[in-house]
Amino acid sequence: MSLAHTPASTNDRLTRVQQLTLNTWRLAAAKLEREQQSETALEQAAVHALLAILRDVRVPWELFVRHAHAGPDFVLIRSLVQKRTREEDLAHDVLDTAFLLRWNELVADGSGPEELPPLGSTRVPPDCAPRASH
C-alpha cells in the first residue's frame, strides 16, 4: 500500500494503513499524557518544537508521507530528550504526538478525510470452525 496517495477531494476516506497510523499517533499522545511529570519537560518541549516545524504541512494527507520519512524529525527529538531505557523511552511517542497535534489542527474545520470504522470481530461461524480431531 502506498502512503503517497493524494486524494482528489478532501472527503476521501483514509486507507487502512493511514487509519492505523493515526490510531498509533493517538495511543502515543495518550501515553505521553499519562507520563507527564517534571521529568518529561524536555519531551513536551520537543513536541512543540516539532509541531512548529510540521506547520509547514498544509494538507492532512501529507502528514502520512512526512511521517514515513521522519528521520530528520526524530534526530531533532533525540537532540532534545535524554535517552532512557527502552521501556521508558518516549522519543517515538513525542514524534507521534506532534504529528497528531498537527493532524488535529488541519482537520479541526471538519474538512479532513473520513476515518474508517473500527474493524469488526473476526469470529468464525460455528459451522466453519475447525473441528478437533480425535
C-alpha contacts under 8 A as a table, 3 or more apart, distances in Angstrom:
res1	aa1	res2	aa2	distance
1	M	17	V	7.57
2	S	5	H	6.42
3	L	17	V	7.88
3	L	18	Q	7.41
3	L	64	F	6.41
3	L	65	V	5.93
3	L	68	A	7.94
4	A	62	E	7.81
4	A	64	F	7.76
4	A	65	V	5.88
5	H	61	W	7.65
6	T	61	W	6.57
6	T	62	E	7.84
7	P	10	T	6.74
7	P	12	D	6.40
7	P	61	W	7.97
8	A	12	D	7.77
9	S	12	D	6.02
10	T	111	S	6.24
10	T	112	G	5.91
10	T	113	P	5.62
11	N	111	S	7.15
11	N	112	G	6.76
11	N	113	P	5.08
11	N	114	E	6.26
12	D	113	P	5.19
12	D	114	E	6.12
13	R	113	P	5.21
13	R	114	E	4.42
13	R	115	E	5.85
13	R	116	L	6.81
14	L	17	V	7.91
14	L	18	Q	5.69
14	L	19	Q	5.86
14	L	113	P	6.21
14	L	114	E	6.21
14	L	115	E	5.58
14	L	116	L	6.45
15	T	18	Q	5.11
15	T	19	Q	6.12
15	T	116	L	7.70
16	R	19	Q	5.05
16	R	20	L	6.12
16	R	116	L	7.31
17	V	20	L	5.10
17	V	21	T	6.12
18	Q	21	T	4.97
18	Q	22	L	6.14
18	Q	64	F	6.89
19	Q	22	L	5.06
19	Q	23	N	6.12
19	Q	115	E	6.64
19	Q	116	L	6.62
20	L	23	N	4.99
20	L	24	T	6.13
21	T	24	T	5.01
21	T	25	W	6.32
21	T	64	F	7.83
22	L	25	W	5.04
22	L	26	R	6.36
22	L	100	L	7.21
23	N	26	R	5.03
23	N	27	L	6.27
24	T	27	L	5.08
24	T	28	A	6.17
24	T	96	D	7.45
25	W	28	A	5.13
25	W	29	A	6.25
25	W	93	D	7.65
25	W	96	D	4.68
25	W	97	T	5.80
25	W	99	F	6.99
25	W	100	L	5.56
26	R	29	A	5.14
26	R	30	A	6.26
26	R	96	D	7.78
26	R	97	T	7.13
26	R	100	L	6.60
27	L	30	A	5.11
27	L	31	K	6.19
28	A	31	K	5.04
28	A	32	L	6.12
28	A	92	H	7.79
28	A	93	D	4.63
28	A	94	V	7.48
28	A	96	D	6.04
28	A	97	T	5.98
29	A	32	L	5.09
29	A	33	E	6.10
29	A	93	D	6.54
29	A	94	V	7.64
29	A	96	D	7.03
29	A	97	T	4.70
29	A	100	L	7.52
30	A	33	E	5.08
30	A	34	R	6.27
31	K	34	R	5.12
31	K	35	E	6.24
31	K	93	D	7.35
32	L	35	E	5.02
32	L	36	Q	6.26
32	L	90	L	7.21
32	L	93	D	6.39
32	L	94	V	7.23
32	L	97	T	7.76
33	E	36	Q	5.30
35	E	40	T	7.34
36	Q	39	E	7.63
36	Q	40	T	5.77
36	Q	41	A	7.91
37	Q	40	T	5.45
37	Q	41	A	7.32
38	S	41	A	5.82
39	E	42	L	7.55
40	T	43	E	5.07
40	T	44	Q	6.30
41	A	44	Q	5.15
41	A	45	A	6.26
42	L	45	A	4.94
42	L	46	A	6.08
42	L	80	L	6.35
42	L	81	V	5.57
43	E	46	A	4.97
43	E	47	V	6.26
43	E	77	I	7.90
43	E	80	L	7.40
43	E	81	V	5.82
43	E	90	L	7.39
43	E	91	A	7.45
43	E	94	V	6.33
44	Q	47	V	5.08
44	Q	48	H	6.49
44	Q	94	V	7.54
45	A	48	H	5.25
45	A	49	A	6.13
45	A	80	L	7.96
46	A	49	A	4.98
46	A	50	L	6.11
46	A	76	L	7.83
46	A	77	I	5.67
46	A	80	L	6.19
46	A	81	V	7.26
46	A	94	V	6.89
47	V	50	L	5.35
47	V	51	L	6.02
47	V	77	I	7.95
47	V	94	V	5.45
47	V	95	L	6.82
47	V	97	T	6.76
47	V	98	A	5.12
48	H	51	L	4.86
48	H	52	A	6.12
48	H	98	A	6.96
49	A	52	A	5.28
49	A	53	I	6.58
50	L	53	I	5.01
50	L	54	L	6.10
50	L	73	D	6.91
50	L	76	L	7.78
50	L	77	I	7.67
50	L	95	L	7.51
50	L	98	A	6.12
51	L	54	L	4.95
51	L	55	R	6.36
51	L	98	A	5.08
51	L	99	F	7.04
51	L	101	L	7.10
51	L	102	R	6.35
52	A	55	R	5.41
53	I	56	D	6.29
54	L	57	V	5.58
54	L	98	A	7.90
54	L	99	F	7.40
54	L	102	R	6.67
55	R	58	R	6.98
55	R	102	R	6.86
57	V	60	P	7.57
57	V	62	E	6.58
57	V	63	L	6.81
58	R	62	E	7.61
58	R	106	L	7.23
59	V	62	E	5.56
59	V	63	L	7.35
59	V	106	L	6.89
60	P	63	L	5.60
60	P	64	F	7.79
60	P	103	W	5.99
60	P	106	L	5.96
60	P	107	V	7.08
60	P	112	G	6.74
60	P	113	P	7.97
61	W	64	F	5.87
61	W	65	V	7.41
62	E	65	V	5.29
62	E	66	R	6.16
63	L	66	R	4.93
63	L	67	H	5.90
63	L	99	F	7.06
63	L	103	W	7.34
64	F	67	H	5.04
64	F	68	A	6.21
65	V	68	A	5.12
65	V	69	H	6.57
66	R	69	H	5.24
66	R	70	A	5.94
67	H	70	A	4.88
67	H	99	F	7.56
69	H	72	P	7.90
70	A	73	D	5.11
70	A	74	F	6.10
71	G	74	F	5.09
71	G	75	V	6.30
72	P	75	V	5.04
72	P	76	L	6.45
73	D	76	L	5.16
73	D	77	I	6.46
73	D	95	L	7.46
74	F	77	I	4.99
74	F	78	R	6.14
74	F	91	A	7.60
74	F	92	H	7.74
74	F	95	L	6.71
75	V	78	R	5.05
75	V	79	S	6.20
76	L	79	S	5.14
76	L	80	L	6.62
77	I	80	L	5.24
77	I	81	V	6.19
77	I	91	A	6.50
77	I	94	V	7.47
77	I	95	L	7.30
78	R	81	V	5.40
78	R	82	Q	7.04
78	R	83	K	7.42
78	R	91	A	6.82
79	S	82	Q	7.85
81	V	91	A	7.25
83	K	89	D	6.51
84	R	87	E	7.86
84	R	88	E	5.77
84	R	89	D	4.86
84	R	90	L	7.99
85	T	88	E	5.28
85	T	89	D	5.78
86	R	89	D	5.27
89	D	92	H	7.77
90	L	93	D	5.07
90	L	94	V	6.09
91	A	94	V	5.05
91	A	95	L	6.38
92	H	95	L	5.04
92	H	96	D	6.20
93	D	96	D	5.12
93	D	97	T	5.88
94	V	97	T	5.15
94	V	98	A	6.26
95	L	98	A	5.43
95	L	99	F	6.48
96	D	99	F	5.08
96	D	100	L	6.17
97	T	100	L	5.00
97	T	101	L	6.16
98	A	101	L	5.12
98	A	102	R	6.32
99	F	102	R	5.21
99	F	103	W	6.09
100	L	103	W	4.88
100	L	104	N	6.09
101	L	104	N	5.12
101	L	105	E	6.32
102	R	105	E	5.01
102	R	106	L	6.23
103	W	106	L	5.16
103	W	107	V	6.24
104	N	107	V	5.34
104	N	108	A	5.72
105	E	108	A	5.33
106	L	109	D	7.42
106	L	112	G	7.20
107	V	110	G	5.42
107	V	111	S	5.74
107	V	112	G	4.61
107	V	113	P	8.00
108	A	111	S	7.54
108	A	112	G	7.86
109	D	112	G	7.76
124	V	128	C	6.32
124	V	129	A	5.93
125	P	128	C	5.37
125	P	129	A	6.34
126	P	129	A	5.22
